[in-house]
Amino acid sequence: MHIKTPLRCVFISYSSLATAAFGFSNFTSSSLCKEFAQLPICFDAKKPICKQKFVQLLAAQEGNLSRTITACSTSGNNSEPEESRTTACTNFKVLADTEKCESSRDVGDKFVTSILYSDADANFKAGNLGNQDNLFDKLKAVHLHILAMEQWNASRLKLCHRTYLVSAANLIHYVALKSLDIGQLKADLSSLGLLNLETINPHVLASLSAGIQMLENLKSNSFASKTSGEISNSKILSIQEKKEFTVNRMAKREFDRSKLLLGSLREQRTSHIMVTVGEEAAESETLITDLLKTGTTIIRINCAHGNPATWSEIIRRVKQSSQMLEKPCRIIMDLAGPKLRTDKLKAGPCIMKISPKKNAAGEVIFPSQIWMSPQGGGPPPSHASPDAVLYIDGQEFLSKLEIGDNVTFCDARGKKRSLRISNKYSVFAGVGLMAECKNTSYVKSGTILYIKGKKSKSAVGFVRDVPAVEQFVRLRVGDLLVISRDSLNEHEISSSNIGSPRVTCSSGYLFDSVKPGQRIAFDDGKIWGVIKGTSISEILVSITHAGPRGTKLGSEKSINIPESDIQFEGLTSKDLIDLDFVATHADMVGVSFVRDVQDIIVLRREIEKRKLENLGIILKIETKGGYKNLPLMLLEAMKSPNPVGVMIARGDLAVECGWENLADIQDEILSTCSAAHVPVIWATQVLESLTKSGVPTRAEITDAASGRRASCIMLNKGKHILEAVSTLDTILKTSSTELSPEVKPLMLSSHLS
C-alpha cells in the first residue's frame, strides 16, 4: 500500500470501525459482533507498510496493549515524528480523555476487539492486493487483529474453567475473524490454494499461522525474510508456540467434547440419533427396545408434557433395554422454559370414530384395521398399522376368540356393528388380535362386545379407556380469535366478539407485553395473525394466514410474537422443580428459550447449588436473542466444568427470525459452535413426513444428510418412528464415496460423453 499522505497513529472508537479495517466496509454486519466496547488502537507508521514494513501492534508487555495516546507521522525526509491531527480521521471518534480510556477496559458483557487503521484516505481494499507481498501483509494484519482481541478479553478468559480455556480462546479468535469483511481475502487465498478461511473455525490461530508460513515461504526477497524474523520474535505472537493451539489438538478437542457430552458413536456413524418419546414409551413394552435396536443412542423427554411418574417409567425402560442389549443410551430432559402455549381446551367426549377406506362413490374399498388387546398389553406388532386401538377388559373373552370369528356390538348411536378377527398374537398381558370393520362406528368406554354365533354368552368383553376426543378451534383467514387469560373472564374487548373462537393462555407475560399491530403466530407458524386489540385479560387477533379449509388450533400449541420484547424469567418455578428430578435421573438437561447471558448465570447458579458438575447442559437456541448472543452465552457457560452443547431448535427459531433466514442462521450457529468445540444437535422436523406418514420427501432426505455436520440429529415421535430411525441410521452410515458398482460406470460414462 502506498501512503499518499502522512500516516498517523490515533485512538478510535470501536463503534466507528465500519471502514477502518484496511477498507473493510462490513465490519458491523456480523451478528456475532453486535456490541463492542471502545478500544484504543495505537501503532507507529513511520514507513509504508505493504512495500517496506508490516505494521505491528504495540505491546508494552505480553498480554497488555499500549494505552498511551500517541499520534505520529513523517513528513518528507524528516525522521522525527510530529504530533498532529489528520482530516482523514474526522469520521472516527478520537479518544483523548484518559478516563474514557480507563472505562474502556471494563468490558462487562461486551466483546472487545482490535483493528489497525492505516492509510489516511482508507483506500486500501481487499481486492487490490496486487501481489503476494500484499496478501502476506493482509493475512498478518488479520492475525494480529485476532491476537489483540484475545488480549483484550484476557479477563474474560481467566474466568473460564481450565477445561474450556483453549476452546474459549478459539471462540474469541473466530469472532474476531467474523468481524472483518474478508471476502476478497478468502478468494485470493483460495486462488493460490493456500488456505480456506471457511473451514478453519475449529483452529483459527493455527490455520492462519500456517497460511502465513506458506506465504512466507513464497517470498523471495531478503526484506521479506527480515520481516518474517521480526514478527516471529514478537512477544505478542508467542501464543502460537502453545501446543494446545495446533490443528490436530483442536480437532481432537472437538471430538472429545462430543464424546463426553453425547457418548461414543456407533460403528460407521458420523452423528448420534436422538428420539423424543412420551407416554407411548411408558405404556409400550417394546418401543424403547426397538428404538435402541434400530440405532437410537439418546432418548429425549420433554418436561413440558407428562409427569414424574411417566418420566420415571420411561427412564426405567431405557436403562433396562440399554443394559439388556448392551447398547449405551443417554437421556436428555428438556425443561419446559417460559414458552408461551395455548392452555388445554376442555376435554371432548370419550368416543372413538372408526372409519373404513372409501372411494369417491362412498363404497368401502378397504375395511378399517383395529388392534384389540387387554389393558397394558402393549402396542400392535411393528409391521401392523391399525387405524384404531381398543383396550378390552375381559381376558377370558379375548382368549376364546379365533381367526375368522365375528364380534358384535352396538355403537354410541345404537347401530349394530361387527368386527371380524383377522390375526391373533401373543402379547405381554395375554393375547392381542387384529380385527376388521366394514362400517363406520363410534365406540365409547363401556361398550359391550359379544362373540357372534356362540350359544353361550357368558364370555363378554368391555371396551375401556377410550381417550377423549381432542378439542380444537378451526381458524380461517379473516376470523377473529380471542385469547383469554382465564376462560371464565367476561368478554372485555367487544360484545360483538362473543361468537368468536376462543383459546386461553395463562401466562401473564403475553398480556403484559403485546401491542396492537404486532404479528402473532400459533403452532410453529401454521397460523398467523395481527393483534387488533388488547386488555388486561384478553387479546383480539385477526387471522391473516391459515390453510385453504382452515387450520386447527388445539391445546398446548406454541404462541410466538417475533416483534414483541417479552421479558421472561430465565428459569420458571416449574423448571426449578423439574431440575431436581433431572439431576437424579438424566445425563443432560435441555434449557429452553435461553436469550442472554443472564439466563446462563441463573442456570449456573442453580447447577452449582445442586453440585451437578457432571450434568450435561444443552442450550436450546430458538429465539432471536439466543442466536445473537450465542458467543457470549457460550463463554458464560464455559465458566463451569459441565459438558456443554447447543440445540438448533428450528421450529421456534424460524418463526422468531423469519423462515427465509433459517438456513443462514443454522449455518452460523454450526460455525460458532465448531469454533467453541461445542457439540450441536440438529432438531425439528427431521424426516417428519416419514415419521408421520411412512413416506419421506426428497427435501427431508437431503436435510437429514446435511445434518451430518452436527454431532446429533433429533427425531420427533410419530407413528412410523422406527422406520425413520432406521432410515436416518442408514444415511449417517453412508458416505458419498461409497457408491454401488452400478453407479460408478454411469458416472464415468456421463463424464466421457
Secondary structure as the mmCIF struct_conf table of DSSP 4:
data_model
#
loop_
_struct_conf.conf_type_id
_struct_conf.id
_struct_conf.beg_label_comp_id
_struct_conf.beg_label_asym_id
_struct_conf.beg_label_seq_id
_struct_conf.end_label_comp_id
_struct_conf.end_label_asym_id
_struct_conf.end_label_seq_id
BEND BEND1 LYS A 4 THR A 5
STRN STRN1 ILE A 12 ILE A 12
HELX_RH_3T_P HELX_RH_3T_P1 TYR A 14 THR A 19
TURN_TY1_P TURN_TY1_P1 ALA A 20 ALA A 20
STRN STRN2 ALA A 21 ALA A 21
TURN_TY1_P TURN_TY1_P2 PHE A 22 GLY A 23
STRN STRN3 PHE A 24 PHE A 24
HELX_RH_3T_P HELX_RH_3T_P2 PHE A 27 SER A 29
HELX_RH_3T_P HELX_RH_3T_P3 SER A 31 CYS A 33
BEND BEND2 LYS A 34 LYS A 34
STRN STRN4 PHE A 36 PHE A 36
BEND BEND3 LYS A 46 LYS A 47
TURN_TY1_P TURN_TY1_P3 ILE A 49 GLN A 52
STRN STRN5 ALA A 59 GLN A 61
TURN_TY1_P TURN_TY1_P4 GLU A 62 GLY A 63
STRN STRN6 ASN A 64 LEU A 65
STRN STRN7 SER A 75 SER A 75
TURN_TY1_P TURN_TY1_P5 GLY A 76 ASN A 77
STRN STRN8 ASN A 78 ASN A 78
BEND BEND4 GLU A 80 GLU A 80
HELX_RH_3T_P HELX_RH_3T_P4 THR A 87 CYS A 89
TURN_TY1_P TURN_TY1_P6 THR A 90 ASN A 91
BEND BEND5 PHE A 92 PHE A 92
STRN STRN9 VAL A 94 VAL A 94
HELX_RH_AL_P HELX_RH_AL_P1 THR A 98 SER A 103
TURN_TY1_P TURN_TY1_P7 SER A 104 ARG A 105
TURN_TY1_P TURN_TY1_P8 GLY A 108 ASP A 109
BEND BEND6 LYS A 110 LYS A 110
STRN STRN10 PHE A 111 PHE A 111
BEND BEND7 ASP A 119 ASP A 119
TURN_TY1_P TURN_TY1_P9 ALA A 120 ASP A 121
TURN_TY1_P TURN_TY1_P10 ALA A 126 GLY A 127
BEND BEND8 ASN A 131 ASN A 131
HELX_RH_AL_P HELX_RH_AL_P2 GLN A 132 TRP A 152
TURN_TY1_P TURN_TY1_P11 ASN A 153 ASN A 153
HELX_RH_AL_P HELX_RH_AL_P3 ALA A 154 LYS A 158
TURN_TY1_P TURN_TY1_P12 LEU A 159 LEU A 159
BEND BEND9 CYS A 160 CYS A 160
HELX_RH_3T_P HELX_RH_3T_P5 ARG A 162 TYR A 164
HELX_RH_AL_P HELX_RH_AL_P4 LEU A 165 LYS A 178
TURN_TY1_P TURN_TY1_P13 SER A 179 SER A 179
BEND BEND10 LEU A 180 LEU A 180
HELX_RH_AL_P HELX_RH_AL_P5 GLY A 183 SER A 191
TURN_TY1_P TURN_TY1_P14 LEU A 192 GLY A 193
BEND BEND11 LEU A 194 LEU A 194
TURN_TY1_P TURN_TY1_P15 LEU A 197 GLU A 198
BEND BEND12 THR A 199 THR A 199
HELX_RH_3T_P HELX_RH_3T_P6 ASN A 201 HIS A 203
HELX_RH_AL_P HELX_RH_AL_P6 VAL A 204 LEU A 218
BEND BEND13 ASN A 221 ASN A 221
HELX_RH_AL_P HELX_RH_AL_P7 SER A 222 SER A 232
TURN_TY1_P TURN_TY1_P16 ASN A 233 ASN A 233
HELX_RH_3T_P HELX_RH_3T_P7 LYS A 235 GLU A 241
HELX_RH_3T_P HELX_RH_3T_P8 LYS A 243 PHE A 245
BEND BEND14 THR A 246 THR A 246
HELX_RH_AL_P HELX_RH_AL_P8 VAL A 247 LEU A 262
HELX_LH_PP_P HELX_LH_PP_P1 SER A 264 ARG A 266
TURN_TY1_P TURN_TY1_P17 GLU A 267 GLN A 268
BEND BEND15 THR A 270 SER A 271
STRN STRN11 HIS A 272 VAL A 277
HELX_RH_AL_P HELX_RH_AL_P9 GLU A 279 GLU A 283
BEND BEND16 GLU A 285 THR A 286
HELX_RH_AL_P HELX_RH_AL_P10 LEU A 287 THR A 294
TURN_TY1_P TURN_TY1_P18 GLY A 295 GLY A 295
STRN STRN12 ILE A 298 ASN A 302
TURN_TY1_P TURN_TY1_P19 CYS A 303 ALA A 304
BEND BEND17 HIS A 305 GLY A 306
HELX_RH_AL_P HELX_RH_AL_P11 PRO A 308 LEU A 325
TURN_TY1_P TURN_TY1_P20 GLU A 326 GLU A 326
STRN STRN13 ARG A 330 ASP A 334
TURN_TY1_P TURN_TY1_P21 GLY A 337 PRO A 338
STRN STRN14 ARG A 341 ARG A 341
HELX_LH_PP_P HELX_LH_PP_P2 THR A 342 ALA A 347
BEND BEND18 CYS A 350 CYS A 350
STRN STRN15 ILE A 351 ILE A 354
STRN STRN16 LYS A 357 LYS A 358
TURN_TY1_P TURN_TY1_P22 ALA A 360 ALA A 361
BEND BEND19 GLY A 362 GLY A 362
STRN STRN17 VAL A 364 PHE A 366
HELX_LH_PP_P HELX_LH_PP_P3 PRO A 367 PRO A 367
STRN STRN18 SER A 368 PRO A 374
TURN_TY1_P TURN_TY1_P23 GLN A 375 GLY A 376
HELX_LH_PP_P HELX_LH_PP_P4 PRO A 379 PRO A 381
TURN_TY1_P TURN_TY1_P24 SER A 382 HIS A 383
BEND BEND20 ASP A 387 ASP A 387
STRN STRN19 ALA A 388 ASP A 393
HELX_RH_AL_P HELX_RH_AL_P12 GLN A 395 LYS A 400
TURN_TY1_P TURN_TY1_P25 ILE A 403 GLY A 404
STRN STRN20 ASN A 406 CYS A 410
TURN_TY1_P TURN_TY1_P26 ALA A 412 ARG A 413
BEND BEND21 GLY A 414 GLY A 414
STRN STRN21 LYS A 416 VAL A 427
TURN_TY1_P TURN_TY1_P27 PHE A 428 ALA A 429
STRN STRN22 GLY A 430 CYS A 437
BEND BEND22 ASN A 439 ASN A 439
STRN STRN23 SER A 441 LYS A 444
TURN_TY1_P TURN_TY1_P28 SER A 445 GLY A 446
STRN STRN24 ILE A 448 ILE A 451
TURN_TY1_P TURN_TY1_P29 LYS A 452 GLY A 453
BEND BEND23 LYS A 455 LYS A 455
STRN STRN25 GLY A 461 ARG A 464
HELX_LH_PP_P HELX_LH_PP_P5 VAL A 466 GLN A 471
STRN STRN26 PHE A 472 LEU A 475
TURN_TY1_P TURN_TY1_P30 VAL A 477 GLY A 478
STRN STRN27 LEU A 480 SER A 484
BEND BEND24 ARG A 485 ASP A 486
TURN_TY1_P TURN_TY1_P31 SER A 487 LEU A 488
BEND BEND25 ASN A 489 ASN A 489
BEND BEND26 ILE A 493 ILE A 493
HELX_RH_3T_P HELX_RH_3T_P9 SER A 495 ASN A 497
TURN_TY1_P TURN_TY1_P32 ILE A 498 GLY A 499
BEND BEND27 SER A 500 SER A 500
STRN STRN28 ARG A 502 THR A 504
HELX_RH_AL_P HELX_RH_AL_P13 GLY A 508 SER A 513
TURN_TY1_P TURN_TY1_P33 PRO A 516 GLY A 517
STRN STRN29 ARG A 519 PHE A 522
TURN_TY1_P TURN_TY1_P34 ASP A 523 LYS A 526
STRN STRN30 ILE A 527 THR A 534
BEND BEND28 ILE A 536 SER A 537
STRN STRN31 GLU A 538 HIS A 545
TURN_TY1_P TURN_TY1_P35 PRO A 548 ARG A 549
STRN STRN32 THR A 551 GLY A 554
TURN_TY1_P TURN_TY1_P36 SER A 555 GLU A 556
STRN STRN33 SER A 558 SER A 558
STRN STRN34 ILE A 559 ASN A 560
TURN_TY1_P TURN_TY1_P37 PRO A 562 GLU A 563
BEND BEND29 GLY A 570 LEU A 571
HELX_RH_AL_P HELX_RH_AL_P14 SER A 573 HIS A 585
BEND BEND30 ASP A 587 ASP A 587
STRN STRN35 MET A 588 VAL A 591
TURN_TY1_P TURN_TY1_P38 SER A 592 PHE A 593
BEND BEND31 ASP A 596 ASP A 596
HELX_RH_AL_P HELX_RH_AL_P15 VAL A 597 LYS A 609
TURN_TY1_P TURN_TY1_P39 ARG A 610 LYS A 611
TURN_TY1_P TURN_TY1_P40 GLU A 613 ASN A 614
STRN STRN36 GLY A 616 ILE A 621
BEND BEND32 THR A 623 THR A 623
HELX_RH_AL_P HELX_RH_AL_P16 LYS A 624 LYS A 628
TURN_TY1_P TURN_TY1_P41 ASN A 629 ASN A 629
HELX_RH_AL_P HELX_RH_AL_P17 LEU A 630 ALA A 637
TURN_TY1_P TURN_TY1_P42 MET A 638 LYS A 639
BEND BEND33 SER A 640 ASN A 642
STRN STRN37 VAL A 644 ALA A 649
HELX_RH_AL_P HELX_RH_AL_P18 ARG A 650 CYS A 657
HELX_RH_3T_P HELX_RH_3T_P10 TRP A 659 ASN A 661
HELX_RH_AL_P HELX_RH_AL_P19 LEU A 662 ALA A 675
TURN_TY1_P TURN_TY1_P43 ALA A 676 HIS A 677
STRN STRN38 VAL A 680 ALA A 683
BEND BEND34 THR A 684 GLN A 685
TURN_TY1_P TURN_TY1_P44 VAL A 686 LEU A 687
HELX_RH_AL_P HELX_RH_AL_P20 GLU A 688 SER A 693
BEND BEND35 GLY A 694 GLY A 694
HELX_RH_AL_P HELX_RH_AL_P21 ARG A 698 SER A 706
HELX_RH_3T_P HELX_RH_3T_P11 GLY A 707 ARG A 709
BEND BEND36 ALA A 710 SER A 711
STRN STRN39 CYS A 712 LEU A 715
TURN_TY1_P TURN_TY1_P45 LYS A 719 HIS A 720
HELX_RH_AL_P HELX_RH_AL_P22 ILE A 721 LYS A 733
TURN_TY1_P TURN_TY1_P46 SER A 736 THR A 737
TURN_TY1_P TURN_TY1_P47 PRO A 741 GLU A 742
HELX_RH_AL_P HELX_RH_AL_P23 VAL A 743 LEU A 752
#
